[in-house]
Amino acid sequence: MDAAADGTKVTADAPADAGCAISAGLTPTLDGTDDLAEYPSAQRLSPGAMLGTDIAAIAWNPSQLFITVSSSAFTAPYEPLHVYIEAGTASVATPSAGKEYGGLVASLPFAATHLIALRRVSDAGTGAYNGVFVATDGWTTRGTPLDAIVSSDQRTLSVAVPWTAIAPCPTALRLALHIVHGATGNEWKDLVPTTHAPWLSSGGGFYEIDLTAAPAVTSWTLR
């Protein structure tokens, strides 16, 4: 069952690829009602540069990546959550540039291959925004569309991203995320990891994640 904006629950019905080593992980039921409670505490993170009592949660199973972020930034309809991913981490991490948004371009600490982009309101009148973008065309084309699941208080966004939108079987990821807040002096908020620094040329810190291992955040490597 796919994610849907009308509150349809998200589950992972697709059978796992028997040849893929991604761990069983876990499958949160995301429907916009207390989605963070669907993740065990081992999957939750406190972001840096929070706007309030903000929190993020990330998990996976063999067919999907699950992301939930709660922030007062989302009460503004067009402040986006940007989750940058480099699928496969055999090479040395090389800083790169993210997608332009509102005249701002984030510096990234690795050569991101994919961007998961979500806003509370996807279409500002120029077409849908929510989806998976790729670096190969300069982040200009939305590939796989995504539906953000929005809580009733408009503070929490959740999404389930099929691995097929990123790579057939990515057993390792680099990851960093932030909200593009845009206010002067506070352009970037809710940073994961807390050492991520989109305003620095280096991009700051990031996580390396072994998808073949248990999903607990404590098993991720902070770089």
N, C-alpha and C positions, 0 to 999 in steps of 0.2 A: 504494500500500500504506500503510495507516494505522499509527501507532505502536501498539505492544501491550506490555502488561506482561509477557508471556511471553518477551520477547526478540526478537520478530519485527523484522526490519530495517525501517527507515523509509526509503522512497524517495518521490519525487514522481512518481507516474504520471499525474496529471491533466494534460491539455493546458493550456498557458497560454492565457489570453484574448488573442486577437490585438489587441484594442483597448486592452489595459492596458500602461502604460509601465514597469512594474516591471522592473528589470534582470535579466538571466539569473542573476546571482549565482553561487551554487554549491549543491551538494546533498550534504551529509555523510551517510554511512551510519551511522545511530545504532542500535546494538544492545546497548549496555551494556558493550561490551568496548573499552576505551581510546577512548571517544568523542571526547575532546578532540583526539586525534591526527587525527581526521577533518577538523578545521578547520586551515587554514593559519595561521601565526603572525600574519598580518595581521588575523585575526578574533578573537584572544584578548585578554582584558583582565585586569589584576590589580585586584581589588576593593579598596576601602578597608575599614578595620576588620575585617581578616581574622582568623579563628580559628586559622589555621595557614598552610600553603602552599596557599591557595585560588586558584581561577582560574575565569573565565567565558569563554564563547565564544558569539558570535551571528552568524548568517548568514541568508541567504534565497535563494529562487528565485521565479519568478513565481507559484507556487501555495502556498508555505509559508514560515513563519518558523521558524528552528531556534535552539534555546537549549540550552546545556549549562552546568551549573555544578557545580564540584567543591568540597565543603566538608565539614569534619568535623561541621558542624551536622546533616547529614543522617543521622548515625548515631543521632540521636534521631528516632523515627518521625514525630513530628508538628510539627517545626519547618518552617514553609513558606517556600518561595521565592515572593516576590511580584514580578511584573514588571508595572509600570504603563505604559500606552501611551495617548497621545493621537493618534488617527488624524486626520491633516490638521493643518497648523500655520499656517494663514493668519492667525490671530488672535494677539494679544499673550498670552504665557503668564501664566495666572492661577493662583495657588496654590489647592489644594483638599485635601480630606480623603480618605484611603484607607479600606480595609476594616478594620473592627474585628477583632482577633484576640487572644485571650487577655487582653482588657481594654485592649489597646494600639491606638491609631489613628495611623497614619503621616500626617505632613504631606507633601504632594506639591508639587513646584514648578510644576506645570501642571495644567490641568483634564483629568485622565485620563478617557478614555472607556471603557477596557477594563482588566481585571486578569487576567493569566495567573497562576493560583495552583496550586502543586504542593507535595505532601508525599510523602515516601518511602512512607508508608502513607496511602492516600487516605481510607479509611473507618475512623473511630475508633469505630464502632458506631452512628453517627447518620446514616449515608449518605455517599456519595462526596463528596470535597472538590475533587479535581483538576478544573480546567476553566477556562473563560473567563467571568468575571463582568462585568457592565456597570454603569456609574455611574448610569444613569437610574433604577434602583430602589434606590439606596443600597447597592449591592454585596451585596444579600441573596440573589439568585437565581443559581445556577449555570446558565449557558446551555449552550454547547458543552462536552461532557465531554472530558477529555483523559486519556491514559494516560502516566504518567511511566515512562521507561525507566531502570532502576536498575542501577548497577554491582554486581558481586559483593561488593565491599568496603563497599557501602552509602554511599559518599562522593560519588557522582556521579549527578546527575539530568539526563536529557535529555528533550526534547519537540519534536515537530513540530506547529506550530499552523497550520491552514489559514487563508489570508487571509480566506476567507469567514466565519470566526468573528469577524473584526474589522471588515472593510469589503470591498466587492467588489473595489476596486482602490486601496488606500491608497498613494499615491506618496510620502508623507512621514509621518514619525512623530516624536513626542517620546517618550523612554524613560528610565525610571529603575527600578532593581531593588534589592531587599535581601532578606535573610533575617530573619524575625521570631524572634529568639533568646530574648527574654523575660527574661533574667537582669537583675536590678537593676543599673543602670549600664552594661549591655551589651545593651540591648533590641533593637538593630538591628545586624546584622553583614553583611559581604560586600556593601558598597555599590558600585553602579555607576550613574554614575561615582563616582570617589573623593570628589567634592565633594557628593554627595547626602547630605542630613542630615534624615532623617525626624523627628527630635526638635525641629527648629526650625520655627517657623510658616511660614517661606518654603519649606521643603522642600529648600533647598540647590540643588545643580547638577543638570543633566540633559543628555541628548544630543538634538540634532535630527538626524534621519537622512533623507537623500534616497534613497529606494528606487529611483530611476531611475538612480542612479550605481553605480559599483563598490562592493562591500560593505565594503572595508577600513576598519577603525576610524579610521584616520588621515583619512578623508574625512568623518567625522561632525563636527558642530559641537558643541562643549562650551559650554553656557550656564551 
